[in-house]
Amino acid sequence: MVKLGTVCTGILLFLFAGGCAEKEWNDERLLRFDVVHPAQSRVTATAFESGDRVGIYMRKQEYPWEVSGNFVNNEPIVYENDTWTTGKLIFWEEGVFDVVGYYPYLEEMNNVTDIPFSVALDQSTEGEGEELGGYEASDFLWAGKEGVGMEDGVVRLTFAHRMSRLVVRLVPTEDYEGEIPEDAIVKIHSTVPKATIDLTAGVVTKDPYGAENVIKARKEGERVYTAIVVPQRLDYTVPLLEVVAGGISYIYDMRFVFKSGVQHTVTAYLSKNPEQIKIEIGGDIEGWN
């Protein structure tokens, strides 16, 4: 038996301060979580950092998912000192439960099956303090687990990417003069940045009424750029990729299918003549680091 704190009379689930009677709890009843990124790394390709928050919903299996009537409702769990901790202590009850988790954490939830979400239009911005950078804030992660109970102890949630990722590699052709400048810019055209998310299933759907917009990609390495895109199908040849290098704009037209949870790689060849353009589409990768 471990004395964990004080518990309000009649409330079994959460621990609150003030006006409560002191009581001992069996440590085995304390609900704990373990969170695993798709590649055991953060969206930025490094480990989760102190202060990162994941949202958790949890229901008893015999009840439907609700926005606020579940066993656990949009509870933020925070990564600190190599441990994921809930803001409130949560204790198991008898029964069988389903759990879903998502990242990045959203403060306001009006429902759980039709959540509005948008990828950033400028994904080159860096995070500052608790505010995520444009790329990180766009990369929606989801995890789900069914049929867990007190005997499982720690609930382990392995997350997966639910958006699509585009990797653009810039390659100079033989007639390209000089080196591709370090300040080259890559833009993604003709995609809808708005989506809705069914949190109970981890399904992302392009907003059918959303307008197309332009996404500025993040520079990830030498001549390598990345962007998070809402899963969608471009059935017609459209201006999709633009590279601005040395004051010259290269426009690449193509059809494309952005698949949920898949990384797509495109190689754009730059020549001295922007009219002579070549592009190569590489293999898709299910998930990514």
C-alpha positions as CSV (number, residue, x, y, z in Angstrom):
1,M,0.0,0.0,0.0
2,V,1.3,3.4,-1.0
3,K,-0.1,6.6,0.4
4,L,-0.6,8.8,-2.7
5,G,-2.6,11.7,-1.5
6,T,-6.1,12.8,-0.7
7,V,-9.3,11.8,-2.5
8,C,-12.6,13.6,-2.5
9,T,-15.5,11.6,-1.1
10,G,-17.4,9.7,-3.7
11,I,-14.8,10.3,-6.5
12,L,-12.8,7.2,-7.5
13,L,-11.3,8.4,-10.7
14,F,-9.2,11.5,-10.1
15,L,-7.3,13.0,-7.2
16,F,-8.2,16.5,-6.3
17,A,-6.9,18.9,-3.6
18,G,-9.0,20.6,-1.1
19,G,-12.0,19.3,0.9
20,C,-11.0,15.7,0.7
21,A,-10.4,12.9,3.1
22,E,-7.0,11.2,3.2
23,K,-7.1,7.6,2.0
24,E,-4.6,5.0,1.0
25,W,-4.6,3.5,-2.4
26,N,-3.1,0.3,-3.7
27,D,-0.4,1.3,-6.2
28,E,-1.5,-1.4,-8.6
29,R,-4.7,0.5,-9.2
30,L,-2.9,3.6,-10.5
31,L,-3.3,4.0,-14.2
32,R,0.0,4.6,-16.0
33,F,0.9,5.1,-19.7
34,D,3.9,4.4,-21.8
35,V,4.1,6.3,-25.1
36,V,6.1,5.1,-28.1
37,H,6.7,7.3,-31.2
38,P,6.5,5.4,-34.6
39,A,10.3,5.2,-34.7
40,Q,10.8,5.8,-31.0
41,S,11.7,9.3,-31.9
42,R,9.9,12.6,-32.0
43,V,8.4,14.3,-35.0
44,T,11.6,16.3,-35.3
45,A,13.6,13.0,-35.5
46,T,14.9,13.4,-31.9
47,A,13.6,11.9,-28.7
48,F,10.4,13.3,-27.0
49,E,11.3,16.3,-25.1
50,S,10.4,17.5,-21.6
51,G,7.0,19.1,-21.7
52,D,5.6,17.3,-24.7
53,R,1.9,16.5,-24.3
54,V,-0.2,13.7,-25.6
55,G,-4.0,13.6,-25.4
56,I,-5.8,10.5,-24.0
57,Y,-9.4,9.2,-24.3
58,M,-10.5,6.0,-22.5
59,R,-13.9,4.4,-22.4
60,K,-15.5,1.2,-21.0
61,Q,-16.2,-1.1,-23.9
62,E,-19.9,-1.3,-23.2
63,Y,-20.3,2.5,-23.7
64,P,-20.1,4.6,-26.9
65,W,-17.4,7.2,-27.4
66,E,-18.4,10.6,-26.2
67,V,-16.8,14.0,-26.1
68,S,-16.9,14.3,-22.3
69,G,-18.7,11.3,-20.8
70,N,-15.9,8.7,-21.1
71,F,-13.8,7.2,-18.4
72,V,-10.9,9.5,-19.4
73,N,-11.7,12.7,-21.4
74,N,-8.9,14.4,-23.4
75,E,-6.5,14.0,-20.5
76,P,-3.0,15.4,-21.2
77,I,-0.1,13.2,-20.3
78,V,3.2,15.0,-20.1
79,Y,6.7,13.7,-20.8
80,E,9.1,14.6,-18.0
81,N,12.2,12.8,-16.7
82,D,11.7,9.9,-19.1
83,T,8.2,9.3,-17.7
84,W,4.7,10.0,-19.0
85,T,2.5,11.5,-16.2
86,T,-1.2,12.4,-16.1
87,G,-2.1,15.8,-14.7
88,K,-4.5,14.1,-12.4
89,L,-4.0,10.7,-10.8
90,I,-6.3,8.1,-12.4
91,F,-7.2,4.8,-10.9
92,W,-8.4,1.7,-12.6
93,E,-12.0,0.5,-12.2
94,E,-13.2,-3.0,-12.9
95,G,-14.0,-3.6,-16.5
96,V,-12.6,-3.7,-20.0
97,F,-11.5,-0.5,-21.7
98,D,-10.5,1.0,-25.1
99,V,-7.9,3.7,-25.2
100,V,-7.0,6.2,-27.9
101,G,-4.2,8.8,-27.9
102,Y,-3.1,11.6,-30.2
103,Y,-0.4,14.2,-30.7
104,P,-0.1,17.2,-30.8
105,Y,-2.4,17.9,-27.9
106,L,-5.5,20.0,-28.6
107,E,-7.1,22.0,-25.7
108,E,-10.6,22.3,-27.1
109,M,-12.7,19.3,-28.2
110,N,-16.3,19.7,-29.4
111,N,-16.6,16.0,-30.5
112,V,-14.4,13.0,-31.1
113,T,-15.4,11.9,-34.6
114,D,-15.2,15.0,-36.6
115,I,-12.3,17.1,-35.3
116,P,-11.1,20.0,-37.5
117,F,-7.3,20.0,-38.1
118,S,-5.0,21.9,-40.4
119,V,-1.4,21.5,-41.4
120,A,0.7,24.6,-41.2
121,L,1.2,26.6,-44.4
122,D,4.7,27.6,-43.3
123,Q,6.4,24.4,-42.0
124,S,9.8,26.0,-41.9
125,T,9.0,27.9,-38.7
126,E,10.8,26.8,-35.6
127,G,9.2,26.0,-32.2
128,E,9.5,28.4,-29.4
129,G,8.8,27.5,-25.7
130,E,5.6,25.4,-25.6
131,E,4.7,26.4,-29.1
132,L,5.5,23.8,-31.7
133,G,7.2,24.6,-35.0
134,G,5.1,24.5,-38.2
135,Y,6.2,21.0,-39.2
136,E,5.8,19.4,-35.8
137,A,2.3,20.9,-35.3
138,S,1.2,19.4,-38.6
139,D,2.4,15.8,-38.1
140,F,-0.7,14.3,-36.4
141,L,0.1,11.0,-34.5
142,W,-2.5,8.5,-33.3
143,A,-2.6,5.3,-31.3
144,G,-5.3,3.0,-30.2
145,K,-5.6,0.0,-28.0
146,E,-8.7,-2.2,-27.3
147,G,-9.6,-4.5,-24.5
148,V,-7.2,-3.3,-21.7
149,G,-7.9,-3.7,-18.0
150,M,-6.3,-3.4,-14.6
151,E,-4.3,-6.7,-15.0
152,D,-2.4,-5.0,-17.9
153,G,-0.8,-2.5,-15.6
154,V,0.9,0.1,-17.8
155,V,-1.0,0.9,-21.0
156,R,1.5,1.0,-23.8
157,L,0.5,3.2,-26.8
158,T,2.5,2.9,-30.0
159,F,1.8,5.9,-32.2
160,A,1.6,6.1,-36.0
161,H,1.6,9.0,-38.4
162,R,-1.8,9.7,-39.9
163,M,-0.9,12.5,-42.3
164,S,1.3,12.1,-45.4
165,R,4.9,13.2,-45.7
166,L,6.6,14.5,-48.8
167,V,10.4,14.5,-49.1
168,V,11.8,16.6,-51.9
169,R,15.5,16.1,-53.0
170,L,17.1,18.7,-55.2
171,V,19.7,17.5,-57.7
172,P,21.6,19.8,-60.1
173,T,21.9,18.6,-63.7
174,E,25.2,18.8,-65.6
175,D,24.3,22.1,-67.2
176,Y,23.2,23.7,-63.9
177,E,25.6,26.6,-63.1
178,G,27.2,26.5,-59.7
179,E,25.7,25.0,-56.6
180,I,22.1,24.9,-55.5
181,P,21.8,27.8,-53.1
182,E,21.4,27.1,-49.4
183,D,18.4,29.4,-49.2
184,A,16.5,27.6,-51.9
185,I,12.7,27.4,-51.1
186,V,10.4,24.5,-51.8
187,K,6.6,24.9,-52.0
188,I,3.8,22.4,-52.3
189,H,0.9,23.7,-54.4
190,S,-2.7,22.5,-55.2
191,T,-3.4,20.6,-51.9
192,V,-6.1,21.2,-49.3
193,P,-4.4,21.8,-45.9
194,K,-7.6,21.3,-43.9
195,A,-8.9,18.0,-42.7
196,T,-11.3,16.3,-40.2
197,I,-10.1,13.5,-37.9
198,D,-12.1,10.7,-36.4
199,L,-10.2,10.3,-33.2
200,T,-11.9,7.0,-32.3
201,A,-10.4,5.3,-35.4
202,G,-7.5,7.5,-36.3
203,V,-8.9,8.3,-39.7
204,V,-8.0,11.6,-41.5
205,T,-10.3,13.0,-44.2
206,K,-9.6,15.9,-46.4
207,D,-12.1,18.8,-45.8
208,P,-14.3,18.5,-48.9
209,Y,-15.0,22.2,-48.7
210,G,-11.5,23.3,-48.0
211,A,-9.7,25.5,-50.5
212,E,-6.3,24.6,-52.0
213,N,-3.4,26.5,-50.6
214,V,0.5,26.7,-50.7
215,I,2.7,24.9,-48.2
216,K,6.3,26.0,-47.6
217,A,8.4,23.0,-46.8
218,R,11.0,22.7,-44.1
219,K,14.6,22.3,-44.9
220,E,15.8,19.1,-43.3
221,G,19.3,18.7,-44.7
222,E,21.5,19.6,-47.6
223,R,19.2,19.9,-50.6
224,V,16.5,17.9,-48.8
225,Y,13.1,19.4,-47.9
226,T,10.1,17.9,-46.2
227,A,6.4,18.8,-45.7
228,I,3.4,17.3,-44.0
229,V,0.4,17.1,-46.3
230,V,-3.3,16.1,-45.7
231,P,-3.9,12.7,-47.3
232,Q,-5.7,13.3,-50.7
233,R,-5.8,12.3,-54.3
234,L,-4.9,14.7,-57.1
235,D,-6.6,13.1,-60.1
236,Y,-5.5,15.6,-62.7
237,T,-2.1,17.0,-63.6
238,V,-1.7,20.2,-61.6
239,P,1.2,22.5,-60.6
240,L,2.3,20.6,-57.5
241,L,5.9,21.4,-56.7
242,E,7.8,24.7,-56.9
243,V,11.5,25.2,-56.3
244,V,12.8,28.7,-56.0
245,A,16.6,28.7,-56.4
246,G,18.9,31.6,-57.3
247,G,16.0,33.8,-58.3
248,I,14.6,31.2,-60.7
249,S,11.3,29.4,-60.2
250,Y,11.0,25.8,-61.3
251,I,7.4,24.5,-61.5
252,Y,6.7,20.7,-61.7
253,D,3.2,19.5,-62.8
254,M,2.0,16.1,-61.9
255,R,-0.8,13.9,-60.5
256,F,-0.3,12.5,-57.1
257,V,-1.9,10.5,-54.3
258,F,-0.9,11.4,-50.8
259,K,-1.5,8.4,-48.6
260,S,-2.2,8.4,-44.9
261,G,0.8,7.3,-42.9
262,V,3.1,7.1,-45.9
263,Q,6.3,9.0,-46.9
264,H,6.6,9.9,-50.5
265,T,9.9,10.9,-52.1
266,V,10.3,13.1,-55.1
267,T,13.6,14.1,-56.8
268,A,13.6,17.4,-58.6
269,Y,16.3,18.0,-61.1
270,L,17.4,21.6,-61.7
271,S,18.9,22.8,-64.9
272,K,20.0,26.3,-66.1
273,N,16.7,26.4,-68.2
274,P,13.6,26.3,-65.9
275,E,11.6,25.1,-68.9
276,Q,13.7,21.9,-69.1
277,I,12.5,20.3,-65.9
278,K,12.6,16.7,-64.8
279,I,11.2,14.9,-61.8
280,E,11.5,11.4,-60.5
281,I,9.1,9.8,-58.0
282,G,10.7,7.3,-55.6
283,G,9.3,4.5,-53.6
284,D,6.8,5.0,-50.8
285,I,7.6,4.2,-47.2
286,E,5.0,3.1,-44.7
287,G,5.7,5.3,-41.7
288,W,8.9,7.2,-41.2
289,N,11.5,8.3,-38.6
